[in-house]
């Protein structure tokens, strides 16, 4: 014979030998009787041997068939083992990634990021968990997430040099890749215009502020501003939804931070709030992981994918990529 027999033909050979008839073998293999007969014929032609004696009561093995039957079993087992190992190796290459998400998916470009991972050669399987910034970072630290989005105030040195180079926080424990620089602005009820226009953080600290989740970026960044001024402001109301924050302010209750691109949408139509003109909080939307895991293959691939989605080029020695900005019109 010039080539090895097909695995399907060997399965037919084994099953007919065991069952004694083509009809029972076909039922066991979920094939038609003609299909089984053709496989046997092809196997006999390729080996040049008669494998069965055909009798009115069924099929019995010839001497040649009996000699080849144990080898057929071993060949089918080897083929099954080969497929199982290939499937296992393929699954091992796929990898999984647990991602912490924040804000709205359009802002973080979550959809394009997940698609890029799923369609890459590694075909990473992605699991998403939505939360707020500090909770996402804490879950990364506990090993419950692999990577996640995070918001913090832009470090002055990176803002001055317009750098998007990766950096660490928490004494080097976490590695951050900044993706976007944007502003939070302070908004107030429209009737409070005279109380906020021309005012700095110290004056605004004396006014009531909307409360946000304790582990949110909003709460952390405002506390970092107000705590050095002597006291945290009085907080009224509570929400973790950015559109609802603007609704609270328009009701006349308090001040709040508002993301510039969210303000742009609301300012395009009639509104009942005013934007403070002397203060703003410049922030980074970053992609985070534990610094000790940054170069694990799946995580390194995720960092490369998210930077590609945001069109952030790799940093050259001594400099970081130029920052891009997303600023609301008319703010």
C-alpha positions in Angstrom: 0.0 0.0 0.0 1.2 3.5 -0.9 -0.4 5.5 1.9 -1.9 5.0 5.4 -5.6 4.1 5.6 -8.1 6.8 6.7 -9.2 6.7 10.3 -12.8 6.4 9.3 -12.1 3.3 7.3 -10.3 1.7 10.3 -13.3 2.5 12.5 -15.6 0.8 10.0 -13.3 -2.2 9.9 -13.2 -2.5 13.8 -16.9 -2.0 14.2 -17.9 -4.6 11.5 -15.5 -7.1 13.1 -17.1 -6.5 16.4 -20.8 -6.4 15.3 -20.6 -9.1 12.6 -22.8 -7.2 10.1 -22.6 -4.0 8.1 -26.1 -3.0 9.1 -25.4 -3.1 12.9 -22.0 -1.4 12.3 -23.6 1.4 10.3 -26.1 2.0 13.1 -23.3 2.1 15.7 -21.3 4.6 13.5 -24.3 6.6 12.5 -23.5 6.0 8.8 -25.4 4.5 5.9 -24.8 0.8 5.0 -23.4 1.8 1.6 -21.0 4.2 3.2 -19.6 1.5 5.5 -19.4 -1.0 2.6 -17.4 1.5 0.5 -15.0 2.2 3.4 -14.4 -1.6 3.7 -13.9 -2.0 0.0 -11.4 0.9 -0.1 -9.5 -0.5 2.8 -9.2 -3.9 1.2 -8.1 -2.4 -2.1 -5.5 -0.2 -0.4 -4.0 -3.1 1.6 -4.4 -5.7 -1.2 -5.9 -8.0 1.4 -9.3 -9.6 1.9 -10.2 -8.7 5.5 -13.6 -10.5 5.8 -15.3 -13.6 4.8 -18.8 -12.7 3.6 -21.4 -15.3 4.6 -25.2 -15.3 4.6 -25.1 -14.8 8.4 -22.7 -12.0 8.4 -19.0 -11.1 8.3 -16.1 -13.0 9.9 -12.5 -12.0 9.9 -10.0 -13.7 7.6 -6.6 -14.6 8.9 -5.2 -11.3 7.5 -8.1 -9.3 9.0 -7.5 -10.9 12.4 -3.8 -10.0 12.2 -4.5 -6.4 11.3 -7.4 -5.8 13.8 -5.1 -5.0 16.9 -3.1 -2.6 14.8 -6.3 -0.9 13.7 -7.3 -0.4 17.3 -3.9 1.1 18.1 -4.0 3.4 15.0 -7.5 4.7 15.9 -6.5 5.3 19.5 -3.4 7.1 18.4 -5.5 9.3 16.1 -7.8 10.2 18.9 -4.9 11.0 21.2 -3.4 13.2 18.5 -6.7 15.2 18.2 -7.1 15.5 21.9 -3.5 16.8 22.3 -4.0 19.3 19.4 -7.2 20.5 20.9 -5.5 20.9 24.3 -2.6 22.9 22.8 -5.0 25.1 20.9 -7.0 25.8 24.0 -3.9 26.6 25.9 -2.9 29.2 23.3 -6.3 30.9 23.5 -5.8 32.4 27.0 -8.4 34.2 29.1 -8.4 37.8 30.3 -10.4 39.3 33.2 -11.0 43.0 32.5 -12.3 45.6 34.9 -14.4 48.3 33.2 -15.6 51.8 34.3 -17.6 54.6 32.9 -19.5 54.0 29.6 -18.2 51.5 27.0 -18.1 54.1 24.2 -15.8 56.3 26.2 -13.3 53.5 27.0 -13.6 52.1 23.5 -14.4 48.8 25.1 -16.1 47.2 22.1 -13.2 47.7 19.7 -10.8 46.5 22.4 -12.6 43.3 23.0 -13.1 42.6 19.3 -9.3 43.1 18.7 -8.6 40.5 21.3 -11.1 38.0 20.0 -10.0 38.3 16.4 -6.3 38.2 17.1 -4.2 35.1 16.5 -4.3 34.4 20.2 -8.1 34.6 20.2 -8.2 35.8 23.9 -11.4 35.0 25.7 -12.5 38.1 27.6 -14.5 38.3 30.8 -15.8 41.8 31.8 -16.6 43.1 35.3 -18.0 46.7 35.7 -17.2 48.8 38.7 -15.5 52.1 39.8 -11.8 52.9 39.5 -10.5 52.2 43.0 -12.4 48.9 43.2 -11.0 47.8 39.8 -7.5 48.5 41.0 -8.1 46.7 44.3 -9.4 43.6 42.4 -6.3 43.6 40.2 -4.2 43.7 43.4 -6.1 40.7 44.8 -5.7 38.7 41.6 -9.5 38.8 40.9 -8.9 40.8 37.7 -5.9 40.7 35.3 -6.2 44.2 33.9 -8.7 47.2 34.0 -9.4 50.8 33.2 -8.5 53.4 35.8 -8.8 57.1 36.3 -6.5 59.4 38.2 -5.3 63.0 38.1 -2.5 63.5 35.5 0.9 63.8 37.2 2.2 67.4 36.7 5.4 66.2 35.0 3.6 64.2 32.4 1.1 67.0 31.7 4.0 69.5 31.2 5.9 67.2 28.9 2.7 65.9 27.1 3.9 62.4 27.7 1.8 59.2 27.4 4.7 57.0 28.7 3.7 54.1 31.0 4.2 54.8 34.7 3.7 53.1 38.1 1.6 54.1 41.1 1.3 52.8 44.7 5.1 52.5 45.2 5.5 50.7 41.9 2.9 48.0 42.5 0.7 48.9 39.6 1.7 49.7 36.0 -0.5 52.2 34.1 -0.6 52.9 30.4 -2.3 56.3 29.9 -4.7 56.3 27.0 -6.5 59.7 27.1 -6.1 63.0 28.8 -9.3 64.8 29.5 -10.9 67.3 31.9 -13.4 67.2 34.6 -15.1 70.6 35.1 -17.1 71.8 38.1 -20.7 72.5 37.4 -23.3 74.4 39.6 -27.0 75.2 39.5 -27.5 78.1 37.0 -28.8 80.3 39.9 -25.4 80.0 41.6 -23.4 81.7 38.8 -22.1 84.5 41.1 -21.0 81.9 43.7 -18.8 79.9 41.3 -17.6 82.2 38.5 -14.1 83.5 39.3 -13.8 81.2 42.4 -11.0 78.8 43.3 -11.1 75.4 45.0 -11.0 76.9 48.5 -14.2 78.9 47.9 -15.9 76.0 46.2 -15.1 73.7 49.2 -17.5 75.7 51.3 -20.4 74.7 49.1 -22.4 71.5 49.1 -21.2 68.8 46.7 -22.9 65.7 45.2 -21.7 62.5 46.9 -20.3 59.7 44.6 -19.2 56.1 45.5 -16.4 56.1 48.2 -14.1 54.1 45.8 -14.8 56.1 42.7 -12.3 58.3 40.9 -14.5 61.3 41.5 -14.4 60.9 45.3 -10.7 60.2 45.5 -9.6 63.1 43.2 -11.8 65.6 44.9 -10.7 64.5 48.4 -7.1 64.9 47.3 -7.8 68.5 46.3 -9.9 69.5 49.4 -8.1 67.6 52.2 -5.0 69.9 52.0 -7.4 72.9 52.2 -8.4 71.9 55.7 -11.7 70.0 55.4 -13.8 68.0 53.0 -17.0 69.7 51.7 -20.5 68.8 52.9 -21.9 66.2 50.6 -25.6 65.9 49.7 -27.4 63.4 47.5 -25.7 60.4 46.0 -25.3 58.8 42.5 -22.8 56.9 40.5 -24.3 57.8 37.1 -22.7 60.8 35.3 -25.9 61.9 33.5 -27.7 61.8 36.9 -25.0 64.0 38.4 -25.9 66.8 36.0 -29.6 66.2 36.8 -28.8 66.7 40.5 -27.0 69.9 39.8 -29.8 71.2 37.7 -32.2 70.6 40.5 -30.4 73.3 42.5 -28.9 71.1 45.3 -25.2 71.0 44.8 -21.9 71.2 42.8 -20.5 68.2 40.9 -17.7 67.2 38.6 -18.7 66.5 35.0 -16.6 64.9 32.3 -16.0 67.3 29.4 -17.5 65.1 26.7 -20.6 64.5 28.7 -21.0 68.2 29.2 -20.6 68.8 25.4 -23.8 66.7 24.8 -25.8 68.5 27.5 -24.7 72.0 26.6 -25.8 71.4 23.0 -29.4 71.7 24.3 -31.1 74.0 26.9 -29.6 73.4 30.3 -29.8 74.7 33.9 -26.2 74.6 35.1 -23.2 76.8 34.9 -19.5 75.7 34.5 -17.0 77.2 36.9 -14.3 79.1 34.9 -11.3 79.0 37.3 -10.9 75.4 38.1 -10.7 72.1 36.3 -9.3 68.6 37.0 -7.1 67.1 34.2 -7.2 63.3 34.3 -5.8 60.2 32.6 -7.9 57.3 31.5 -5.4 54.5 31.9 -5.1 50.8 31.4 -3.7 49.1 34.5 -2.2 45.8 35.8 0.1 44.6 38.5 3.7 45.7 37.6 4.9 42.1 38.2 2.5 40.8 35.6 3.0 43.4 32.9 5.0 41.2 30.6 2.9 38.0 30.9 2.0 37.1 27.3 -1.8 37.5 27.6 -1.4 40.8 29.5 1.3 42.2 27.2 -1.0 41.4 24.3 -3.9 43.2 26.0 -1.7 46.3 26.5 -0.6 46.2 22.9 -4.2 45.9 21.8 -5.7 48.7 23.9 -2.9 51.1 22.8 -3.6 50.1 19.2 -7.3 50.8 19.6 -6.4 54.3 21.1 -3.7 54.8 18.4 -1.0 55.2 21.1 2.4 54.5 19.5 5.1 52.7 21.6 7.3 55.2 23.5 10.8 55.8 22.1 13.7 56.0 24.5 13.6 59.1 26.7 10.1 60.2 25.6 6.5 59.2 25.7 3.9 59.3 23.0 2.2 62.7 22.5 -1.0 63.2 24.5 -4.3 63.4 22.8 -7.2 65.4 24.4 -10.9 65.1 24.4 -12.4 68.5 25.4 -16.1 69.5 25.3 -17.0 72.3 23.0 -18.2 75.6 24.6 -16.7 74.7 28.0 
